[in-house]
Amino acid sequence: MRHQAGWILLVAAALLSAAAPSRAQDFRRGLSAFNLGDYAESLRQWQPLAEGENEDAQEGLGYLYFKGLGVTQDFATAADWFRRAAEHGQPEAQLFLGMLHYDGNGVRRSFRPLPTQWT
């Protein structure tokens, strides 16, 4: 039984390591499409990755919705994708989510004035 468990772990590790490059390649395909202006292809590549918790794809989808590229502009949906990516530590998503909150686009407006010594 221990021998069989070892094989199962080995096979699982091999499958996971094979999936990671594929996910990265799918993200790069979406990024290439984005750079060529094919936003529908970016959406097609990034959607399953984003739903699988890929923070770069989540940020990418957020940006598509933020700008209305290949989709109807929707700040609330953009904020949702940015929030999910920001929770994973994705810095651009954190920045865009902050911008949405500062302007009150799709989310409750929330900002603190700068300290007086900074103004």
N, C-alpha and C positions, 0 to 999 in steps of 0.2 A: 504494500500500500504506500509506503514512504517513497519507493522508487517511482510509482505512478504519479504521486503528487509532485515529485521533482520534474518529471516530464511535462506535466501540466503547467507548472510555473515557467519552465523553459520556453514552451510554445507560446504562452501568454506574453512573456517578455519579448519574444521575436515579433509577435504580431504588433505589440505596442511600439516597438522601435521602427517597424516598417511603416506604421501609420503616421508617425511624426513627420518624416520627410514629405509624405504625400500631402499632409495638411499644410505644411509650409509651401509646397509647390502650388497648391490650390490658392493660397493667399497671394502668392506672387503672380499667378495668372490673373486674379482679380485686380491686383495693383497695376499690372501691365495694361489690362483693359481700361482701367480708370485713366491711366496716363494717355491712352489713345482716344479718350472721350467715349468709350463704349460702356456707359454706366449700367446698362441692363446686364451686361456680362459680369461686371463687378458685383452687382447684386446677386446674380446667380451663383457666383463662386463664393462670396462671403456669407450669404445667408446660412447655409448649413454649418459653416465653421463658427459663426457667431452664436448660433443656437447650441453648439457644442462647447461653448465657453472660451473661444479663442478671442482674447482681448483686442488683438489688432483688427480682426474682422469686425468685432463689435464697434470699435471706434470708426472703422471705415463705413459701416452701415449708418452710424450716427451722422457722419459727415454727409453722406448721400441725402439723408432726410433733412439735415440742417440746411443744405444748399438747394434742395429740390433737384438733384441730379439723377435723372432716370426714374424718379418717383415724385409724387406730389410732395411739395415742401410741407413738413410736419414737425414743428418744434417739440411737441410732446413725445413723439416717437424717437426723435433725435436724442432728447434728454434721457429716455429710457435706455437706449443703446449706449450712450455716453456713460450713464450711471453704472451700467453693468461692467463696462470696460474699466471705469475708474476704480471700481471695487477691487479689480485685479491689479491696480497700480499703474494702469496705462496713462502716461503723463499727458498726452494730447487730449485724451478723453476728459481728464480732470480739468484741463484748461477750458475746453469747449463747454463742459457742464457748468463751470463757474461763470462763463460768459452768458449762458442762457439764464442762470439765476440772477446775475447782475442786471440784465435787461428785462427779466420777467417774461421771456419767450418760452411758452410751453410749460412753464413751471412757475411757482410762486416767486415773486421778486424778493431777493434776499442779498443784501450787501451791507457792509459796515463802512462808514466814511473813513477815509484815511486819517491817521493821527495828524493833528495840526502842524507838527514839525515837518511833515512830509508834503504839505500842500504849498 
